[in-house]
Amino acid sequence: MSINLLISHSPTGEYHCQINLNIYNSPECVSLATQAATGRHLRIKSNHQNTAIAICLCEDDYPGWLSVQDWQFIQPTETIYQPQFISTAEIQQHIPAIIAFTQAAKAQDNHYLWGGTVAPNYDCSGLMQAAFKSVGIWLPRDAYQQEAFVQPIDINQTQPGDLIFFGTPQKATHVGLYLGDGLYIHSSGKDQGRNGIGIDQLSAQGDTVSQTYYQQLRCAGRVIKSYAGNR
């Protein structure tokens, strides 16, 4: 059956999610790429043998695939998504609430979920995106994209609310939120971390997890704007 018969035409070209939806990294819809929380906007790019839709999420321009089982949960929007301007000063005012979001997320039972951006299970950059989104600030989706988006700062000048990036010399593969006093909060995996949200030391001291990530430290950055996309 044609995709056009299963999904109502949108005069704006955009749709919104009626429930939290999984977005996959291929039309086979096996591996999670990201998640779309209720209310998020998306654009349809194409269909694939009527089994999946290639989509792009509007708020962070993130591409992926929506499975045929979930087509029923997107509906046309009457208005298109419009990024909201927020000043650097306003962002700084929201830092306590952003930190509180991550700490509340940590207090829930959770595990590390690759592609997770919806409570209770997050990946590293998904937790950062969700925390800032909770106060109306959008970040790009992945750790390396977030690193390119923030204002670089000296690691010795980090303040609560700054992002800390880890990975290889070539690319950021992990990110956490600096809390102050040499501590940061992040969601880390089973093999190298805590299989969920935890707090670690930004130093060569501390336990094995802290030491392992410190060896991969790349840089720090400050969020000074909300992502406005490529519109």
N, CA and C atoms as a LAMMPS dump frame, in Angstrom:
ITEM: TIMESTEP
0
ITEM: NUMBER OF ATOMS
693
ITEM: BOX BOUNDS ff ff ff
-5.0000000000000000e+02 5.0000000000000000e+02
-5.0000000000000000e+02 5.0000000000000000e+02
-5.0000000000000000e+02 5.0000000000000000e+02
ITEM: ATOMS id mol type element x y z
1 1 1 N 0.841 -1.197 0
2 1 2 C 0 0 0
3 1 3 C 0.873 1.243 0
4 2 1 N 0.473 2.259 -0.729
5 2 2 C 1.266 3.477 -0.832
6 2 3 C 1.335 4.204 0.499
7 3 1 N 2.483 4.801 0.747
8 3 2 C 2.659 5.617 1.948
9 3 3 C 1.643 6.757 1.984
10 4 1 N 1.276 7.267 0.814
11 4 2 C 0.34 8.39 0.753
12 4 3 C -1.056 8.019 1.222
13 5 1 N -1.387 6.715 1.178
14 5 2 C -2.685 6.271 1.646
15 5 3 C -2.703 6.013 3.143
16 6 1 N -1.512 5.901 3.738
17 6 2 C -1.421 5.59 5.155
18 6 3 C -1.158 6.818 6.016
19 7 1 N -0.622 7.864 5.422
20 7 2 C -0.3 9.068 6.169
21 7 3 C -0.99 10.261 5.529
22 8 1 N -1.713 11.011 6.322
23 8 2 C -2.426 12.172 5.807
24 8 3 C -1.449 13.217 5.286
25 9 1 N -1.843 13.85 4.194
26 9 2 C -1.001 14.911 3.633
27 9 3 C -0.938 16.095 4.588
28 10 1 N 0.249 16.651 4.735
29 10 2 C 0.428 17.834 5.581
30 10 3 C 0.615 19.067 4.717
31 11 1 N -0.241 20.063 4.834
32 11 2 C -0.087 21.278 4.029
33 11 3 C 1.17 22.065 4.38
34 12 1 N 1.692 21.854 5.597
35 12 2 C 2.91 22.562 5.999
36 12 3 C 4.174 21.783 5.644
37 13 1 N 4.01 20.505 5.27
38 13 2 C 5.169 19.665 4.997
39 13 3 C 5.771 19.061 6.246
40 14 1 N 5.171 19.335 7.398
41 14 2 C 5.684 18.805 8.655
42 14 3 C 4.608 18.014 9.384
43 15 1 N 5.075 17.131 10.269
44 15 2 C 4.204 16.291 11.079
45 15 3 C 4.659 16.386 12.533
46 16 1 N 3.775 16.034 13.459
47 16 2 C 4.186 15.996 14.852
48 16 3 C 3.933 14.612 15.421
49 17 1 N 4.719 14.251 16.429
50 17 2 C 4.63 12.94 17.059
51 17 3 C 3.574 12.968 18.151
52 18 1 N 2.666 12.02 18.107
53 18 2 C 1.607 11.943 19.109
54 18 3 C 2.048 11.186 20.356
55 19 1 N 3.085 10.367 20.221
56 19 2 C 3.665 9.651 21.354
57 19 3 C 5.189 9.671 21.186
58 20 1 N 5.906 9.2 22.187
59 20 2 C 7.349 9.039 22.04
60 20 3 C 7.629 7.954 21.008
61 21 1 N 8.513 8.249 20.06
62 21 2 C 8.776 7.317 18.97
63 21 3 C 10.262 7.003 18.848
64 22 1 N 10.554 5.767 18.478
65 22 2 C 11.922 5.37 18.158
66 22 3 C 12.227 5.704 16.705
67 23 1 N 13.406 6.246 16.471
68 23 2 C 13.88 6.565 15.131
69 23 3 C 15.135 5.721 14.893
70 24 1 N 15.153 4.997 13.777
71 24 2 C 16.203 4.014 13.528
72 24 3 C 17.24 4.523 12.519
73 25 1 N 18.375 3.811 12.466
74 25 2 C 19.462 4.27 11.597
75 25 3 C 19.454 3.624 10.221
76 26 1 N 18.453 2.778 9.935
77 26 2 C 18.347 2.153 8.623
78 26 3 C 16.898 1.749 8.385
79 27 1 N 16.506 1.491 7.142
80 27 2 C 15.123 1.117 6.86
81 27 3 C 14.727 -0.24 7.424
82 28 1 N 15.714 -1.034 7.862
83 28 2 C 15.383 -2.309 8.507
84 28 3 C 14.849 -2.107 9.92
85 29 1 N 15.075 -0.914 10.477
86 29 2 C 14.536 -0.533 11.796
87 29 3 C 14.962 -1.511 12.883
88 30 1 N 16.27 -1.781 12.927
89 30 2 C 16.815 -2.679 13.934
90 30 3 C 17.562 -1.895 15.016
91 31 1 N 18.463 -1.007 14.6
92 31 2 C 19.301 -0.264 15.542
93 31 3 C 18.78 1.153 15.734
94 32 1 N 18.644 1.552 16.994
95 32 2 C 18.132 2.872 17.323
96 32 3 C 19.136 3.955 16.955
97 33 1 N 18.651 5.026 16.349
98 33 2 C 19.492 6.191 16.058
99 33 3 C 19.233 7.3 17.063
100 34 1 N 17.967 7.543 17.334
101 34 2 C 17.563 8.562 18.298
102 34 3 C 16.11 8.293 18.65
103 35 1 N 15.529 9.171 19.448
104 35 2 C 14.112 9.074 19.786
105 35 3 C 13.465 10.433 19.596
106 36 1 N 12.178 10.397 19.3
107 36 2 C 11.412 11.632 19.119
108 36 3 C 10.334 11.682 20.19
109 37 1 N 10.448 12.632 21.102
110 37 2 C 9.473 12.761 22.176
111 37 3 C 8.148 13.286 21.636
112 38 1 N 7.093 13.03 22.373
113 38 2 C 5.774 13.524 22.011
114 38 3 C 5.825 15.024 21.708
115 39 1 N 5.239 15.401 20.577
116 39 2 C 5.192 16.804 20.2
117 39 3 C 6.28 17.245 19.246
118 40 1 N 7.314 16.439 19.059
119 40 2 C 8.388 16.843 18.149
120 40 3 C 7.904 16.862 16.706
121 41 1 N 8.527 17.721 15.921
122 41 2 C 8.18 17.883 14.511
123 41 3 C 9.154 17.092 13.634
124 42 1 N 8.65 16.608 12.523
125 42 2 C 9.508 15.92 11.563
126 42 3 C 9.046 16.194 10.14
127 43 1 N 9.969 16.005 9.216
128 43 2 C 9.68 16.091 7.791
129 43 3 C 9.904 14.722 7.175
130 44 1 N 9.037 14.312 6.26
131 44 2 C 9.191 13.046 5.559
132 44 3 C 10.061 13.264 4.335
133 45 1 N 11.07 12.421 4.184
134 45 2 C 11.995 12.534 3.056
135 45 3 C 11.662 11.528 1.955
136 46 1 N 11.375 10.273 2.32
137 46 2 C 11.017 9.249 1.332
138 46 3 C 10.542 8.007 2.057
139 47 1 N 9.989 7.043 1.311
140 47 2 C 9.657 5.753 1.908
141 47 3 C 10.534 4.667 1.303
142 48 1 N 10.581 3.525 1.969
143 48 2 C 11.443 2.445 1.518
144 48 3 C 10.623 1.157 1.478
145 49 1 N 10.178 0.766 0.321
146 49 2 C 9.419 -0.462 0.139
147 49 3 C 8.228 -0.546 1.089
148 50 1 N 7.693 0.611 1.431
149 50 2 C 6.536 0.685 2.311
150 50 3 C 6.745 -0.012 3.656
151 51 1 N 7.978 -0.09 4.104
152 51 2 C 8.259 -0.672 5.41
153 51 3 C 8.779 0.369 6.397
154 52 1 N 9.319 1.46 5.89
155 52 2 C 9.865 2.505 6.747
156 52 3 C 9.873 3.822 5.997
157 53 1 N 9.857 4.919 6.761
158 53 2 C 9.915 6.259 6.181
159 53 3 C 11.246 6.896 6.557
160 54 1 N 11.914 7.466 5.579
161 54 2 C 13.08 8.298 5.868
162 54 3 C 12.573 9.658 6.316
163 55 1 N 12.995 10.073 7.518
164 55 2 C 12.502 11.339 8.076
165 55 3 C 13.679 12.187 8.538
166 56 1 N 13.388 13.437 8.848
167 56 2 C 14.355 14.323 9.475
168 56 3 C 13.631 15.069 10.588
169 57 1 N 14.147 14.983 11.802
170 57 2 C 13.553 15.701 12.923
171 57 3 C 13.885 17.188 12.8
172 58 1 N 12.881 18.023 12.983
173 58 2 C 13.041 19.449 12.685
174 58 3 C 13.902 20.192 13.698
175 59 1 N 13.793 19.841 14.983
176 59 2 C 14.444 20.644 16.016
177 59 3 C 15.965 20.543 15.995
178 60 1 N 16.489 19.387 15.551
179 60 2 C 17.943 19.235 15.515
180 60 3 C 18.461 18.751 14.161
181 61 1 N 17.566 18.73 13.147
182 61 2 C 17.945 18.316 11.79
183 61 3 C 18.534 16.909 11.757
184 62 1 N 18.03 16.031 12.619
185 62 2 C 18.609 14.694 12.706
186 62 3 C 17.842 13.723 11.824
187 63 1 N 18.545 12.992 10.944
188 63 2 C 17.875 12.063 10.042
189 63 3 C 17.692 10.684 10.661
190 64 1 N 16.765 9.925 10.127
191 64 2 C 16.562 8.564 10.586
192 64 3 C 15.404 7.913 9.863
193 65 1 N 14.979 6.773 10.376
194 65 2 C 13.907 5.996 9.759
195 65 3 C 12.83 5.688 10.788
196 66 1 N 11.582 5.867 10.391
197 66 2 C 10.421 5.561 11.23
198 66 3 C 9.772 4.287 10.702
199 67 1 N 9.538 3.314 11.591
200 67 2 C 9.005 2.024 11.147
201 67 3 C 7.536 2.137 10.749
202 68 1 N 7.103 1.201 9.919
203 68 2 C 5.729 1.202 9.429
204 68 3 C 4.72 1.102 10.568
205 69 1 N 5.094 0.4 11.65
206 69 2 C 4.18 0.258 12.779
207 69 3 C 3.882 1.584 13.464
208 70 1 N 4.776 2.551 13.271
209 70 2 C 4.616 3.831 13.966
210 70 3 C 4.074 4.943 13.078
211 71 1 N 3.771 4.654 11.817
212 71 2 C 3.242 5.688 10.94
213 71 3 C 1.963 6.295 11.491
214 72 1 N 1.169 5.461 12.181
215 72 2 C -0.12 5.928 12.708
216 72 3 C 0.027 6.995 13.788
217 73 1 N 1.237 7.143 14.318
218 73 2 C 1.424 8.05 15.449
219 73 3 C 1.99 9.417 15.051
220 74 1 N 2.033 9.71 13.753
221 74 2 C 2.406 11.056 13.323
222 74 3 C 1.217 11.684 12.606
223 75 1 N 1.022 12.959 12.855
224 75 2 C -0.111 13.682 12.285
225 75 3 C 0.366 15.012 11.698
226 76 1 N -0.316 15.505 10.659
227 76 2 C 0.076 16.795 10.072
228 76 3 C 0.03 17.923 11.094
229 77 1 N 0.94 18.865 10.954
230 77 2 C 0.932 20.051 11.803
231 77 3 C 0.341 21.231 11.034
232 78 1 N -0.326 22.091 11.743
233 78 2 C -0.897 23.285 11.122
234 78 3 C 0.121 24.405 11.036
235 79 1 N 1.124 24.354 11.882
236 79 2 C 2.177 25.367 11.867
237 79 3 C 3.533 24.668 11.837
238 80 1 N 4.498 25.243 11.174
239 80 2 C 5.816 24.64 11.11
240 80 3 C 6.618 24.968 12.366
241 81 1 N 7.624 24.16 12.623
242 81 2 C 8.506 24.402 13.76
243 81 3 C 9.338 25.654 13.524
244 82 1 N 9.378 26.523 14.519
245 82 2 C 10.183 27.739 14.45
246 82 3 C 11.13 27.795 15.646
247 83 1 N 12.43 27.801 15.409
248 83 2 C 13.379 27.895 16.521
249 83 3 C 13.154 29.175 17.319
250 84 1 N 13.329 29.071 18.625
251 84 2 C 13.163 30.223 19.502
252 84 3 C 14.519 30.785 19.896
253 85 1 N 14.655 32.103 19.813
254 85 2 C 15.902 32.735 20.231
255 85 3 C 15.982 32.784 21.747
256 86 1 N 17.138 32.464 22.264
257 86 2 C 17.387 32.596 23.696
258 86 3 C 18.795 33.144 23.874
259 87 1 N 18.95 34.134 24.718
260 87 2 C 20.24 34.802 24.87
261 87 3 C 21.189 33.978 25.743
262 88 1 N 22.466 34.312 25.638
263 88 2 C 23.463 33.647 26.467
264 88 3 C 23.178 33.871 27.944
265 89 1 N 22.761 35.078 28.292
266 89 2 C 22.445 35.382 29.689
267 89 3 C 21.277 34.533 30.187
268 90 1 N 20.284 34.352 29.346
269 90 2 C 19.137 33.521 29.73
270 90 3 C 19.556 32.066 29.91
271 91 1 N 20.431 31.599 29.042
272 91 2 C 20.916 30.221 29.172
273 91 3 C 21.6 30.032 30.514
274 92 1 N 22.434 30.986 30.904
275 92 2 C 23.122 30.863 32.187
276 92 3 C 22.145 30.838 33.361
277 93 1 N 21.051 31.55 33.222
278 93 2 C 20.038 31.538 34.283
279 93 3 C 19.373 30.173 34.424
280 94 1 N 19.382 29.408 33.334
281 94 2 C 18.731 28.096 33.336
282 94 3 C 19.653 26.965 33.796
283 95 1 N 20.932 27.255 34.021
284 95 2 C 21.878 26.19 34.351
285 95 3 C 21.462 25.395 35.588
286 96 1 N 21.009 26.013 36.678
287 96 2 C 20.581 25.198 37.832
288 96 3 C 19.472 24.21 37.486
289 97 1 N 18.528 24.621 36.643
290 97 2 C 17.445 23.721 36.253
291 97 3 C 17.959 22.593 35.363
292 98 1 N 18.937 22.895 34.513
293 98 2 C 19.528 21.866 33.647
294 98 3 C 20.249 20.821 34.486
295 99 1 N 21.022 21.28 35.445
296 99 2 C 21.712 20.354 36.346
297 99 3 C 20.705 19.532 37.14
298 100 1 N 19.65 20.184 37.612
299 100 2 C 18.621 19.47 38.378
300 100 3 C 17.957 18.392 37.538
301 101 1 N 17.781 18.648 36.247
302 101 2 C 17.185 17.646 35.358
303 101 3 C 18.055 16.393 35.321
304 102 1 N 19.368 16.575 35.168
305 102 2 C 20.252 15.408 35.081
306 102 3 C 20.288 14.639 36.399
307 103 1 N 20.228 15.355 37.502
308 103 2 C 20.256 14.681 38.795
309 103 3 C 18.953 13.921 39.055
310 104 1 N 17.831 14.494 38.618
311 104 2 C 16.551 13.789 38.74
312 104 3 C 16.539 12.553 37.842
313 105 1 N 17.145 12.674 36.653
314 105 2 C 17.232 11.523 35.754
315 105 3 C 18.081 10.418 36.37
316 106 1 N 19.149 10.801 37.038
317 106 2 C 20.024 9.833 37.702
318 106 3 C 19.281 9.098 38.817
319 107 1 N 18.365 9.786 39.483
320 107 2 C 17.637 9.197 40.606
321 107 3 C 16.638 8.131 40.163
322 108 1 N 16.263 8.148 38.879
323 108 2 C 15.367 7.12 38.356
324 108 3 C 16.154 5.852 38.018
325 109 1 N 15.483 4.72 38.077
326 109 2 C 16.109 3.503 37.568
327 109 3 C 16.358 3.687 36.072
328 110 1 N 17.564 3.476 35.635
329 110 2 C 17.882 3.701 34.225
330 110 3 C 19.06 2.848 33.806
331 111 1 N 19.192 2.665 32.502
332 111 2 C 20.377 2.041 31.945
333 111 3 C 20.776 2.809 30.693
334 112 1 N 22.004 2.602 30.267
335 112 2 C 22.5 3.274 29.064
336 112 3 C 21.805 2.701 27.84
337 113 1 N 21.241 3.583 27.029
338 113 2 C 20.561 3.161 25.808
339 113 3 C 21.136 3.93 24.633
340 114 1 N 21.834 3.232 23.744
341 114 2 C 22.372 3.881 22.546
342 114 3 C 21.206 4.466 21.744
343 115 1 N 21.245 5.762 21.502
344 115 2 C 20.154 6.432 20.8
345 115 3 C 19.099 7.004 21.715
346 116 1 N 19.201 6.758 23.01
347 116 2 C 18.155 7.193 23.938
348 116 3 C 18.168 8.679 24.216
349 117 1 N 17.019 9.318 24.027
350 117 2 C 16.868 10.743 24.354
351 117 3 C 15.631 10.996 25.203
352 118 1 N 14.897 9.939 25.533
353 118 2 C 13.64 10.043 26.27
354 118 3 C 13.766 9.245 27.564
355 119 1 N 13.341 9.809 28.675
356 119 2 C 13.447 9.159 29.985
357 119 3 C 12.792 7.776 29.967
358 120 1 N 13.36 6.832 30.747
359 120 2 C 14.449 7.04 31.714
360 120 3 C 15.83 6.682 31.186
361 121 1 N 15.915 6.151 29.97
362 121 2 C 17.188 5.6 29.487
363 121 3 C 17.779 6.474 28.385
364 122 1 N 19.002 6.928 28.599
365 122 2 C 19.654 7.87 27.69
366 122 3 C 21.021 7.352 27.261
367 123 1 N 21.497 7.835 26.11
368 123 2 C 22.923 7.756 25.846
369 123 3 C 23.531 9.084 26.301
370 124 1 N 24.836 9.247 26.107
371 124 2 C 25.506 10.413 26.696
372 124 3 C 24.996 11.731 26.128
373 125 1 N 24.986 11.853 24.811
374 125 2 C 24.555 13.109 24.195
375 125 3 C 23.042 13.27 24.278
376 126 1 N 22.323 12.137 24.355
377 126 2 C 20.877 12.205 24.526
378 126 3 C 20.489 12.824 25.849
379 127 1 N 21.242 12.507 26.905
380 127 2 C 20.985 13.117 28.211
381 127 3 C 21.257 14.611 28.159
382 128 1 N 22.333 15.02 27.501
383 128 2 C 22.639 16.447 27.391
384 128 3 C 21.542 17.167 26.605
385 129 1 N 21.131 16.577 25.486
386 129 2 C 20.092 17.206 24.678
387 129 3 C 18.787 17.332 25.462
388 130 1 N 18.413 16.269 26.18
389 130 2 C 17.165 16.288 26.938
390 130 3 C 17.214 17.297 28.079
391 131 1 N 18.361 17.408 28.734
392 131 2 C 18.487 18.334 29.858
393 131 3 C 18.324 19.781 29.404
394 132 1 N 18.99 20.145 28.313
395 132 2 C 18.868 21.515 27.812
396 132 3 C 17.487 21.75 27.198
397 133 1 N 16.96 20.749 26.52
398 133 2 C 15.621 20.865 25.941
399 133 3 C 14.575 21.124 27.02
400 134 1 N 14.793 20.612 28.228
401 134 2 C 13.813 20.76 29.306
402 134 3 C 13.567 22.218 29.672
403 135 1 N 14.499 23.104 29.313
404 135 2 C 14.326 24.533 29.574
405 135 3 C 14.245 25.328 28.273
406 136 1 N 13.991 24.615 27.158
407 136 2 C 13.76 25.306 25.897
408 136 3 C 14.986 25.596 25.07
409 137 1 N 16.107 24.923 25.373
410 137 2 C 17.354 25.126 24.639
411 137 3 C 17.663 23.854 23.856
412 138 1 N 17.855 23.991 22.548
413 138 2 C 18.148 22.828 21.724
414 138 3 C 19.637 22.721 21.438
415 139 1 N 20.16 21.511 21.588
416 139 2 C 21.516 21.18 21.177
417 139 3 C 21.442 20.219 19.995
418 140 1 N 22.489 20.162 19.177
419 140 2 C 22.554 19.097 18.177
420 140 3 C 22.536 17.733 18.87
421 141 1 N 22.343 16.684 18.104
422 141 2 C 22.077 15.374 18.677
423 141 3 C 23.306 14.643 19.222
424 142 1 N 24.365 14.538 18.439
425 142 2 C 25.488 13.678 18.795
426 142 3 C 26.615 14.446 19.487
427 143 1 N 27.466 13.707 20.204
428 143 2 C 28.534 14.339 20.979
429 143 3 C 29.451 15.179 20.103
430 144 1 N 29.862 14.657 18.951
431 144 2 C 30.787 15.412 18.094
432 144 3 C 30.11 16.655 17.528
433 145 1 N 28.782 16.579 17.294
434 145 2 C 28.037 17.753 16.828
435 145 3 C 27.908 18.79 17.939
436 146 1 N 27.699 18.329 19.153
437 146 2 C 27.612 19.239 20.287
438 146 3 C 28.947 19.932 20.536
439 147 1 N 30.051 19.201 20.374
440 147 2 C 31.373 19.803 20.541
441 147 3 C 31.587 20.927 19.533
442 148 1 N 31.156 20.71 18.292
443 148 2 C 31.325 21.734 17.259
444 148 3 C 30.398 22.922 17.486
445 149 1 N 29.321 22.72 18.23
446 149 2 C 28.297 23.745 18.416
447 149 3 C 28.617 24.701 19.559
448 150 1 N 29.253 24.212 20.612
449 150 2 C 29.48 25.041 21.794
450 150 3 C 30.66 25.986 21.607
451 151 1 N 30.765 26.95 22.51
452 151 2 C 31.916 27.857 22.522
453 151 3 C 33.06 27.177 23.272
454 152 1 N 34.21 26.957 22.627
455 152 2 C 35.325 26.297 23.326
456 152 3 C 35.811 27.125 24.51
457 153 1 N 36.155 26.44 25.586
458 153 2 C 36.715 27.115 26.76
459 153 3 C 37.88 26.291 27.284
460 154 1 N 38.756 26.953 28.005
461 154 2 C 39.866 26.251 28.635
462 154 3 C 39.318 25.296 29.686
463 155 1 N 39.843 24.086 29.706
464 155 2 C 39.341 23.087 30.649
465 155 3 C 39.498 23.543 32.099
466 156 1 N 40.452 24.438 32.332
467 156 2 C 40.66 24.944 33.689
468 156 3 C 39.698 26.068 34.043
469 157 1 N 38.901 26.499 33.069
470 157 2 C 37.942 27.584 33.3
471 157 3 C 36.494 27.078 33.292
472 158 1 N 36.314 25.778 33.413
473 158 2 C 34.959 25.222 33.36
474 158 3 C 34.106 25.702 34.522
475 159 1 N 32.843 25.921 34.203
476 159 2 C 31.833 26.323 35.186
477 159 3 C 30.692 25.314 35.151
478 160 1 N 29.905 25.233 36.224
479 160 2 C 28.737 24.347 36.198
480 160 3 C 27.862 24.635 34.98
481 161 1 N 27.462 23.574 34.29
482 161 2 C 26.648 23.714 33.084
483 161 3 C 27.441 23.607 31.795
484 162 1 N 28.77 23.634 31.887
485 162 2 C 29.586 23.453 30.692
486 162 3 C 29.585 21.982 30.279
487 163 1 N 29.842 21.727 29.009
488 163 2 C 29.924 20.37 28.503
489 163 3 C 31.386 19.935 28.446
490 164 1 N 31.631 18.685 28.828
491 164 2 C 32.967 18.107 28.814
492 164 3 C 32.979 16.996 27.772
493 165 1 N 33.949 17.02 26.888
494 165 2 C 33.985 16.074 25.776
495 165 3 C 35.166 15.117 25.899
496 166 1 N 34.896 13.867 25.525
497 166 2 C 35.877 12.801 25.581
498 166 3 C 35.873 12.074 24.243
499 167 1 N 36.926 11.289 23.982
500 167 2 C 36.965 10.516 22.752
501 167 3 C 38.376 10.264 22.295
502 168 1 N 38.538 10.233 20.989
503 168 2 C 39.852 10.031 20.372
504 168 3 C 40.41 11.381 19.949
505 169 1 N 41.67 11.435 19.545
506 169 2 C 42.197 12.704 19.025
507 169 3 C 41.433 13.197 17.803
508 170 1 N 40.77 12.285 17.094
509 170 2 C 40.066 12.66 15.875
510 170 3 C 38.633 13.121 16.107
511 171 1 N 37.976 12.614 17.161
512 171 2 C 36.54 12.846 17.253
513 171 3 C 36.033 12.683 18.681
514 172 1 N 35.084 13.531 19.061
515 172 2 C 34.391 13.37 20.341
516 172 3 C 33.405 12.209 20.232
517 173 1 N 33.465 11.306 21.2
518 173 2 C 32.56 10.166 21.22
519 173 3 C 31.737 10.098 22.502
520 174 1 N 31.997 11.037 23.435
521 174 2 C 31.294 11 24.719
522 174 3 C 31.225 12.416 25.273
523 175 1 N 30.172 12.687 26.05
524 175 2 C 29.986 14.024 26.605
525 175 3 C 29.321 13.928 27.971
526 176 1 N 29.698 14.845 28.851
527 176 2 C 29.1 14.945 30.168
528 176 3 C 28.857 16.399 30.529
529 177 1 N 28.131 16.623 31.618
530 177 2 C 27.789 17.972 32.09
531 177 3 C 28.577 18.263 33.355
532 178 1 N 29.337 19.356 33.315
533 178 2 C 30.155 19.715 34.476
534 178 3 C 29.274 20.25 35.597
535 179 1 N 29.518 19.741 36.807
536 179 2 C 28.714 20.12 37.977
537 179 3 C 29.427 21.098 38.894
538 180 1 N 30.731 21.25 38.73
539 180 2 C 31.53 22.036 39.658
540 180 3 C 32.316 21.111 40.573
541 181 1 N 33.324 21.666 41.256
542 181 2 C 34.138 20.918 42.217
543 181 3 C 34.782 19.678 41.594
544 182 1 N 35.098 19.768 40.288
545 182 2 C 35.783 18.677 39.628
546 182 3 C 34.928 17.468 39.31
547 183 1 N 33.612 17.637 39.315
548 183 2 C 32.693 16.523 39.066
549 183 3 C 31.849 16.778 37.821
550 184 1 N 31.492 15.715 37.134
551 184 2 C 30.588 15.822 35.989
552 184 3 C 29.62 14.644 36.005
553 185 1 N 28.455 14.857 35.4
554 185 2 C 27.429 13.825 35.324
555 185 3 C 27.263 13.411 33.868
556 186 1 N 27.078 12.108 33.661
557 186 2 C 26.983 11.609 32.288
558 186 3 C 26.3 10.249 32.3
559 187 1 N 25.831 9.838 31.136
560 187 2 C 25.32 8.495 30.954
561 187 3 C 26.378 7.694 30.205
562 188 1 N 26.83 6.601 30.806
563 188 2 C 27.906 5.812 30.199
564 188 3 C 27.495 4.345 30.132
565 189 1 N 28.166 3.604 29.27
566 189 2 C 27.743 2.255 28.94
567 189 3 C 28.265 1.163 29.859
568 190 1 N 28.001 -0.073 29.47
569 190 2 C 28.4 -1.227 30.279
570 190 3 C 29.905 -1.447 30.252
571 191 1 N 30.471 -1.406 29.043
572 191 2 C 31.867 -1.782 28.892
573 191 3 C 32.832 -0.755 29.455
574 192 1 N 32.434 0.504 29.385
575 192 2 C 33.32 1.566 29.855
576 192 3 C 32.467 2.587 30.586
577 193 1 N 32.03 2.256 31.77
578 193 2 C 31.177 3.185 32.51
579 193 3 C 30.333 2.495 33.55
580 194 1 N 29.114 2.992 33.706
581 194 2 C 28.254 2.53 34.792
582 194 3 C 26.927 1.957 34.303
583 195 1 N 26.798 1.804 32.982
584 195 2 C 25.536 1.353 32.391
585 195 3 C 24.381 2.224 32.868
586 196 1 N 24.558 3.518 32.729
587 196 2 C 23.522 4.461 33.132
588 196 3 C 24.138 5.762 33.591
589 197 1 N 23.315 6.568 34.242
590 197 2 C 23.742 7.914 34.64
591 197 3 C 24.511 7.866 35.953
592 198 1 N 25.683 8.49 35.966
593 198 2 C 26.504 8.539 37.162
594 198 3 C 27.302 9.828 37.218
595 199 1 N 27.958 10.048 38.336
596 199 2 C 28.8 11.229 38.546
597 199 3 C 30.24 10.767 38.718
598 200 1 N 31.142 11.411 37.982
599 200 2 C 32.552 11.036 38.033
600 200 3 C 33.438 12.255 38.203
601 201 1 N 34.71 11.977 38.505
602 201 2 C 35.687 13.036 38.735
603 201 3 C 36.412 13.387 37.442
604 202 1 N 36.569 14.675 37.223
605 202 2 C 37.331 15.149 36.073
606 202 3 C 38.796 15.274 36.492
607 203 1 N 39.412 14.121 36.713
608 203 2 C 40.806 14.102 37.146
609 203 3 C 41.362 12.705 36.938
610 204 1 N 42.656 12.59 37.082
611 204 2 C 43.303 11.289 36.962
612 204 3 C 43.138 10.467 38.229
613 205 1 N 42.538 11.051 39.224
614 205 2 C 42.298 10.354 40.479
615 205 3 C 40.934 9.653 40.395
616 206 1 N 40.517 9.092 41.478
617 206 2 C 39.203 8.476 41.514
618 206 3 C 39.238 7.024 41.067
619 207 1 N 38.048 6.488 40.829
620 207 2 C 37.946 5.063 40.508
621 207 3 C 38.288 4.802 39.044
622 208 1 N 38.097 3.563 38.627
623 208 2 C 38.489 3.148 37.284
624 208 3 C 37.737 3.896 36.2
625 209 1 N 36.432 4.127 36.411
626 209 2 C 35.637 4.822 35.399
627 209 3 C 36.142 6.251 35.209
628 210 1 N 36.355 6.962 36.311
629 210 2 C 36.866 8.333 36.223
630 210 3 C 38.215 8.37 35.516
631 211 1 N 39.099 7.464 35.869
632 211 2 C 40.421 7.441 35.26
633 211 3 C 40.344 7.13 33.762
634 212 1 N 39.488 6.176 33.407
635 212 2 C 39.368 5.788 32.001
636 212 3 C 38.907 6.955 31.144
637 213 1 N 37.882 7.676 31.613
638 213 2 C 37.389 8.8 30.82
639 213 3 C 38.37 9.96 30.814
640 214 1 N 39.049 10.185 31.934
641 214 2 C 40.003 11.291 31.968
642 214 3 C 41.119 11.084 30.946
643 215 1 N 41.48 9.848 30.705
644 215 2 C 42.505 9.555 29.701
645 215 3 C 42.032 9.897 28.288
646 216 1 N 40.715 10.017 28.111
647 216 2 C 40.147 10.335 26.808
648 216 3 C 39.646 11.778 26.715
649 217 1 N 39.977 12.597 27.697
650 217 2 C 39.502 13.981 27.724
651 217 3 C 39.981 14.754 26.505
652 218 1 N 39.045 15.452 25.858
653 218 2 C 39.36 16.266 24.683
654 218 3 C 39.337 17.755 25.008
655 219 1 N 38.189 18.238 25.513
656 219 2 C 38.027 19.681 25.685
657 219 3 C 36.738 19.961 26.441
658 220 1 N 36.48 21.232 26.649
659 220 2 C 35.244 21.674 27.28
660 220 3 C 34.622 22.772 26.435
661 221 1 N 33.326 22.968 26.583
662 221 2 C 32.635 24.01 25.825
663 221 3 C 31.431 24.531 26.571
664 222 1 N 31.041 25.753 26.242
665 222 2 C 29.912 26.413 26.91
666 222 3 C 28.791 26.629 25.906
667 223 1 N 27.584 26.318 26.324
668 223 2 C 26.412 26.545 25.474
669 223 3 C 26.039 28.021 25.554
670 224 1 N 26.096 28.713 24.428
671 224 2 C 25.814 30.154 24.418
672 224 3 C 24.611 30.492 23.522
673 225 1 N 24.024 29.482 22.893
674 225 2 C 22.868 29.716 22.035
675 225 3 C 22.083 28.417 21.912
676 226 1 N 20.888 28.537 21.358
677 226 2 C 20.062 27.368 21.072
678 226 3 C 20.187 27.053 19.592
679 227 1 N 20.211 25.763 19.284
680 227 2 C 20.376 25.343 17.884
681 227 3 C 19.206 25.853 17.042
682 228 1 N 19.535 26.489 15.943
683 228 2 C 18.485 27.07 15.084
684 228 3 C 18.305 26.299 13.79
685 229 1 N 19.186 25.349 13.51
686 229 2 C 19.013 24.491 12.337
687 229 3 C 19.433 25.14 11.041
688 230 1 N 19.042 24.462 9.969
689 230 2 C 19.428 24.884 8.62
690 230 3 C 18.242 25.424 7.841
691 231 1 N 17.34 26.104 8.502
692 231 2 C 16.13 26.575 7.847
693 231 3 C 16.421 27.812 7.009
